[in-house]
């Protein structure tokens, strides 16, 4: 565990002690305390602007629309269209499988039993999956484990290609 030292005059504790042999003579040494550099970081995060009272956030709007069966079906078709129109060059990835199934990240997370940020990290290639998560994800996307593996590999390739640009 790292301890923060808040005094500019403080020094670190000796890190380690050891013995070494120099020309046949054993010397006992330890690291000497050195002055610390203290960095002060102010609170630079600006508070999030509040939307005016008469405005509705997009997540609230989509949740309201998905309450209607007709609109829910239209949103699912629109997600599939977006996958085919804007992500076709990506090949088959978890994102395209999800979108073609008409699911949002939040809906897929609910089916898999995880959180939306986890699905976002997974689609971004940031997380490795354990076999239980793979099974649940494959079941939710209605694909077999081989197809899911191919999608994950394609997604990894795409992310590697983007990072080298």
C-alpha positions as CSV (number, residue, x, y, z in Angstrom):
1,X,0.0,0.0,0.0
2,X,1.3,3.4,-0.9
3,X,1.3,6.1,1.8
4,X,0.9,9.7,0.8
5,X,3.3,12.1,2.6
6,X,1.7,15.6,2.8
7,X,4.7,17.5,4.1
8,X,7.3,19.1,1.8
9,X,10.0,18.6,4.5
10,X,9.3,14.9,4.9
11,X,11.6,12.2,3.7
12,X,11.0,8.6,2.8
13,X,11.8,5.7,5.1
14,X,14.8,3.6,4.3
15,X,13.7,1.2,1.6
16,X,15.9,-1.8,2.3
17,X,18.9,-3.0,4.1
18,X,21.4,-5.5,2.6
19,X,24.9,-6.7,2.9
20,X,27.3,-6.9,0.0
21,X,30.8,-8.2,-0.3
22,X,33.4,-5.8,-1.7
23,X,36.9,-7.1,-2.1
24,X,36.3,-9.8,0.5
25,X,34.9,-7.3,3.0
26,X,31.2,-7.4,4.0
27,X,29.6,-4.0,4.1
28,X,26.2,-3.4,5.6
29,X,24.3,-0.7,3.8
30,X,20.8,0.6,3.6
31,X,19.1,3.1,1.4
32,X,19.4,6.6,2.9
33,X,16.3,8.7,3.4
34,X,16.0,11.3,0.7
35,X,13.7,14.4,0.5
36,X,10.4,13.7,-1.1
37,X,8.9,15.6,-4.0
38,X,5.4,16.7,-3.1
39,X,3.0,17.3,-5.9
40,X,-0.2,19.2,-5.2
41,X,-3.1,18.5,-7.5
42,X,-6.0,20.9,-7.2
43,X,-9.6,20.0,-7.8
44,X,-9.6,20.5,-11.6
45,X,-12.7,18.6,-12.4
46,X,-15.5,20.9,-13.4
47,X,-18.9,20.0,-12.1
48,X,-21.2,18.5,-14.6
49,X,-23.5,21.1,-16.1
50,X,-27.1,20.4,-15.1
51,X,-29.6,20.2,-18.0
52,X,-32.4,22.7,-17.9
53,X,-35.5,21.4,-16.1
54,X,-37.6,21.2,-19.3
55,X,-35.0,19.0,-21.1
56,X,-34.8,15.2,-21.1
57,X,-31.7,13.1,-21.2
58,X,-31.2,10.7,-24.1
59,X,-31.2,7.7,-21.8
60,X,-34.5,8.8,-20.3
61,X,-35.9,9.4,-23.8
62,X,-34.9,5.9,-25.0
63,X,-36.2,4.3,-21.9
64,X,-39.5,6.0,-22.4
65,X,-39.6,5.0,-26.1
66,X,-38.7,1.4,-25.3
67,X,-41.9,1.2,-23.2
68,X,-43.9,1.0,-26.4
69,X,-43.6,-2.3,-28.3
70,X,-43.7,-0.6,-31.7
71,X,-41.0,1.9,-30.8
72,X,-38.9,-0.8,-29.1
73,X,-39.0,-2.9,-32.3
74,X,-38.1,0.3,-34.4
75,X,-35.1,1.0,-32.1
76,X,-33.9,-2.6,-32.4
77,X,-34.1,-2.4,-36.2
78,X,-32.2,0.9,-36.1
79,X,-29.4,-0.7,-34.0
80,X,-29.1,-3.4,-36.6
81,X,-29.0,-0.8,-39.4
82,X,-26.3,1.1,-37.6
83,X,-24.2,-2.1,-37.2
84,X,-24.6,-2.9,-40.9
85,X,-24.1,0.7,-42.1
86,X,-21.4,2.0,-39.9
87,X,-19.6,-1.0,-38.5
88,X,-19.7,-3.4,-41.4
89,X,-16.0,-2.8,-42.1
90,X,-15.2,-4.0,-38.5
91,X,-16.4,-7.5,-39.4
92,X,-18.2,-9.6,-36.8
93,X,-17.4,-8.3,-33.3
94,X,-19.3,-8.4,-30.0
95,X,-20.5,-4.8,-30.8
96,X,-21.9,-5.8,-34.2
97,X,-23.5,-9.0,-32.8
98,X,-25.1,-7.0,-30.1
99,X,-26.4,-4.3,-32.4
100,X,-27.6,-6.7,-35.0
101,X,-29.6,-8.4,-32.3
102,X,-31.1,-5.0,-31.5
103,X,-29.7,-4.7,-28.0
104,X,-28.2,-1.7,-26.2
105,X,-25.1,-2.2,-24.0
106,X,-27.4,-1.9,-21.0
107,X,-29.8,-4.6,-22.2
108,X,-26.9,-7.0,-23.0
109,X,-25.4,-6.3,-19.6
110,X,-28.8,-7.3,-18.0
111,X,-28.9,-10.5,-20.0
112,X,-25.3,-11.4,-19.2
113,X,-25.7,-10.4,-15.5
114,X,-23.1,-7.7,-15.5
115,X,-22.9,-3.9,-15.9
116,X,-23.1,-1.6,-18.9
117,X,-19.5,-0.2,-18.3
118,X,-18.2,-3.8,-18.3
119,X,-19.9,-4.4,-21.7
120,X,-18.4,-1.1,-23.0
121,X,-14.9,-2.2,-21.8
122,X,-15.4,-5.6,-23.4
123,X,-16.4,-4.1,-26.7
124,X,-13.4,-1.8,-26.5
125,X,-11.1,-4.8,-26.0
126,X,-10.0,-3.8,-22.5
127,X,-11.1,-6.9,-20.6
128,X,-10.4,-10.6,-20.8
129,X,-13.3,-12.9,-20.3
130,X,-13.5,-16.0,-18.1
131,X,-15.3,-19.0,-19.5
132,X,-18.5,-18.4,-17.5
133,X,-18.9,-14.9,-18.9
134,X,-18.2,-16.2,-22.4
135,X,-21.0,-18.8,-22.0
136,X,-23.5,-16.2,-20.7
137,X,-22.5,-13.8,-23.5
138,X,-22.8,-16.4,-26.2
139,X,-26.2,-17.4,-24.8
140,X,-27.4,-13.7,-24.7
141,X,-26.2,-13.1,-28.3
142,X,-27.5,-16.5,-29.5
143,X,-24.2,-17.6,-30.9
144,X,-21.9,-20.6,-30.1
145,X,-18.6,-20.2,-28.3
146,X,-16.7,-20.6,-31.5
147,X,-18.5,-17.7,-33.1
148,X,-18.0,-15.6,-29.9
149,X,-14.3,-16.4,-29.9
150,X,-14.0,-15.4,-33.6
151,X,-15.9,-12.1,-32.8
152,X,-13.5,-11.4,-29.8
153,X,-10.5,-12.1,-32.0
154,X,-11.8,-9.8,-34.7
155,X,-12.5,-7.1,-32.2
156,X,-9.0,-7.5,-30.7
157,X,-7.5,-7.2,-34.2
158,X,-9.6,-4.0,-34.9
159,X,-8.5,-2.4,-31.6
160,X,-4.9,-3.2,-32.4
161,X,-5.2,-1.8,-35.9
162,X,-6.7,1.4,-34.4
163,X,-4.0,1.8,-31.8
164,X,-1.3,1.7,-34.4
165,X,-2.7,4.6,-36.4
